[in-house]
Every structure is written in structure tokens, then in C-alpha cells.
Amino acid sequence: MANYSSEVSHTYTYLWNKYRPAILKHMIDSAEGPQTYKMSKHEFTIINPKEKGGYSFSLNVFKGKAQNDIRTSIVAKDLLVILQSSKTANDLVSTATYEFVMDKHFVLHINRGEEIVEEETEVEETAEKEA
């Protein structure tokens, strides 16, 4: 787990912020099954036509942090920044892992993983027994 926000160029944050409402809707809808959203290729290529790493990426997010290595993808790092700045997105990723994959056809795939329930600590269990 790494916090990539300090390493972000913010090259694509404007674009991801533009699509944030649609991404959040698809995150919510992904509870019913995988979602896809067709992004606009020209919007990415006009921002950075010489993108060396390509625009495709895979980003797994849980509790506001990337669960996989996204160091080589500026596009993924900037999406993470936008997700971290959204209360709705933070609420969603606090209980489940979300996978964001953008393929070479600029289709964003959003999948919600299983809900993660954290175990109670011994202090909480002891307090409940005493109550």
C-alpha cells in the first residue's frame, strides 16, 4: 500500500474531475455487477500526446490507498487523487476494494470487490461483554 498523492503530476486531474460524477455513479452501481464507461480518447491524447506509459492502467483502491503498484501510470495516480478528494468515493472504498481498469480502447471498467469487515479488537470485545 502506498500513498502516491505526493508524486502526482496532476496532468489528468482536471479530466478525471470532469468525469467524477459518472465514476461515482458507476462505483455505486458496481454493487450490482461490473460497470463500464467509455472515456473520450481525444481528451486524454490532447492533454499529453507523448504519454510514454500508455493510457491503460489497473488501479485497486481500498481505504483511499492504491493496493497495487501504479508508480508508472500518471493516469492512474491522478484518478487516485480525485477519488481521495471525494467523500462519496472514500465512503465506498472504506468497506470494499474497487478495481479500476482502463483498457487500450479507453473503456473504464469498474469492479467492486467483496465487502471487508474488520474484526473487532479485544478492547471492543471486552467493553461489549462488560456492558
SULPEKA-V680755 format. One record per residue. N is the residue number from 1. RES is the residue in one letter. PHI is phi in degrees with one decimal (* if undefined). OMEGA is omega in degrees with one decimal (none if undefined). Layout:
BEGIN
n=N res=RES phi=PHI omega=OMEGA
n=N res=RES phi=PHI omega=OMEGA
END
This chain:
BEGIN
n=1 res=M phi=* omega=-178.5
n=2 res=A phi=-139.9 omega=175.2
n=3 res=N phi=-103.2 omega=-175.5
n=4 res=Y phi=-92.7 omega=-173.0
n=5 res=S phi=-61.1 omega=-179.9
n=6 res=S phi=-73.3 omega=-177.3
n=7 res=E phi=-98.8 omega=-171.4
n=8 res=V phi=-82.8 omega=-179.0
n=9 res=S phi=-86.1 omega=-176.1
n=10 res=H phi=66.3 omega=178.9
n=11 res=T phi=-62.0 omega=-173.7
n=12 res=Y phi=-108.5 omega=-175.7
n=13 res=T phi=-62.8 omega=177.6
n=14 res=Y phi=-59.5 omega=-178.6
n=15 res=L phi=-66.1 omega=178.9
n=16 res=W phi=-63.3 omega=179.2
n=17 res=N phi=-64.5 omega=176.5
n=18 res=K phi=-59.4 omega=-177.7
n=19 res=Y phi=-91.2 omega=-175.7
n=20 res=R phi=-53.2 omega=179.8
n=21 res=P phi=-58.3 omega=179.4
n=22 res=A phi=-68.0 omega=179.6
n=23 res=I phi=-64.2 omega=179.3
n=24 res=L phi=-62.8 omega=177.7
n=25 res=K phi=-60.1 omega=179.9
n=26 res=H phi=-69.7 omega=174.8
n=27 res=M phi=-63.3 omega=179.3
n=28 res=I phi=-63.7 omega=-178.8
n=29 res=D phi=-66.5 omega=-178.3
n=30 res=S phi=-68.2 omega=173.4
n=31 res=A phi=-63.1 omega=179.2
n=32 res=E phi=-91.6 omega=-179.9
n=33 res=G phi=153.3 omega=-178.4
n=34 res=P phi=-56.8 omega=-178.5
n=35 res=Q phi=-121.3 omega=174.1
n=36 res=T phi=-133.1 omega=178.6
n=37 res=Y phi=-144.6 omega=-178.9
n=38 res=K phi=-79.7 omega=177.9
n=39 res=M phi=-85.7 omega=-179.3
n=40 res=S phi=-96.4 omega=-177.5
n=41 res=K phi=-54.8 omega=-175.3
n=42 res=H phi=-63.8 omega=178.6
n=43 res=E phi=-67.6 omega=177.9
n=44 res=F phi=-74.2 omega=-175.2
n=45 res=T phi=-70.0 omega=178.1
n=46 res=I phi=-73.0 omega=178.8
n=47 res=I phi=-68.6 omega=-176.1
n=48 res=N phi=-147.9 omega=-176.2
n=49 res=P phi=-65.4 omega=-178.3
n=50 res=K phi=-105.1 omega=179.7
n=51 res=E phi=-53.4 omega=-174.6
n=52 res=K phi=-78.0 omega=-177.1
n=53 res=G phi=-82.8 omega=-175.4
n=54 res=G phi=80.5 omega=-176.5
n=55 res=Y phi=-98.5 omega=-179.9
n=56 res=S phi=-71.0 omega=177.7
n=57 res=F phi=-161.0 omega=171.1
n=58 res=S phi=-132.4 omega=-178.8
n=59 res=L phi=-133.6 omega=174.4
n=60 res=N phi=-108.8 omega=-175.3
n=61 res=V phi=-121.4 omega=172.3
n=62 res=F phi=-144.3 omega=-179.7
n=63 res=K phi=53.3 omega=174.2
n=64 res=G phi=77.1 omega=-177.8
n=65 res=K phi=-125.1 omega=175.9
n=66 res=A phi=-69.7 omega=178.7
n=67 res=Q phi=-97.6 omega=177.7
n=68 res=N phi=-129.6 omega=-176.3
n=69 res=D phi=-80.0 omega=179.1
n=70 res=I phi=-117.7 omega=-176.0
n=71 res=R phi=-57.7 omega=-176.5
n=72 res=T phi=-91.1 omega=-177.2
n=73 res=S phi=-119.0 omega=176.2
n=74 res=I phi=-62.9 omega=-178.7
n=75 res=V phi=-61.2 omega=179.8
n=76 res=A phi=-67.7 omega=-179.5
n=77 res=K phi=-62.5 omega=179.6
n=78 res=D phi=-70.1 omega=174.0
n=79 res=L phi=-63.1 omega=179.2
n=80 res=L phi=-59.3 omega=178.3
n=81 res=V phi=-59.5 omega=-179.6
n=82 res=I phi=-65.5 omega=178.0
n=83 res=L phi=-64.2 omega=179.7
n=84 res=Q phi=-65.5 omega=-178.2
n=85 res=S phi=-88.4 omega=-177.8
n=86 res=S phi=-106.6 omega=177.6
n=87 res=K phi=-61.0 omega=179.9
n=88 res=T phi=-60.8 omega=179.6
n=89 res=A phi=-62.7 omega=179.2
n=90 res=N phi=-63.6 omega=176.5
n=91 res=D phi=-62.9 omega=-178.6
n=92 res=L phi=-65.9 omega=-176.8
n=93 res=V phi=-81.1 omega=178.3
n=94 res=S phi=-78.2 omega=-177.4
n=95 res=T phi=-121.3 omega=-179.0
n=96 res=A phi=-150.2 omega=174.7
n=97 res=T phi=-84.8 omega=176.5
n=98 res=Y phi=-116.2 omega=177.3
n=99 res=E phi=-109.8 omega=176.7
n=100 res=F phi=-116.2 omega=178.1
n=101 res=V phi=-128.6 omega=172.8
n=102 res=M phi=-107.5 omega=-178.2
n=103 res=D phi=-88.6 omega=-175.4
n=104 res=K phi=-69.4 omega=176.9
n=105 res=H phi=-96.8 omega=178.3
n=106 res=F phi=64.3 omega=172.7
n=107 res=V phi=-100.8 omega=178.5
n=108 res=L phi=-91.5 omega=178.6
n=109 res=H phi=-102.4 omega=-179.6
n=110 res=I phi=-123.0 omega=179.4
n=111 res=N phi=-124.1 omega=176.8
n=112 res=R phi=-99.6 omega=177.2
n=113 res=G phi=-81.0 omega=178.4
n=114 res=E phi=-66.1 omega=176.8
n=115 res=E phi=-66.7 omega=-178.3
n=116 res=I phi=-107.2 omega=178.7
n=117 res=V phi=-105.0 omega=-179.1
n=118 res=E phi=-78.9 omega=179.4
n=119 res=E phi=-73.3 omega=178.3
n=120 res=E phi=-70.4 omega=177.0
n=121 res=T phi=-81.1 omega=179.7
n=122 res=E phi=-60.2 omega=-179.6
n=123 res=V phi=-62.3 omega=179.9
n=124 res=E phi=-66.3 omega=179.7
n=125 res=E phi=-64.9 omega=-179.9
n=126 res=T phi=-64.6 omega=179.5
n=127 res=A phi=-63.2 omega=179.4
n=128 res=E phi=-67.5 omega=-179.6
n=129 res=K phi=-66.8 omega=-178.0
n=130 res=E phi=-76.6 omega=-176.3
n=131 res=A phi=-74.9 omega=none
END
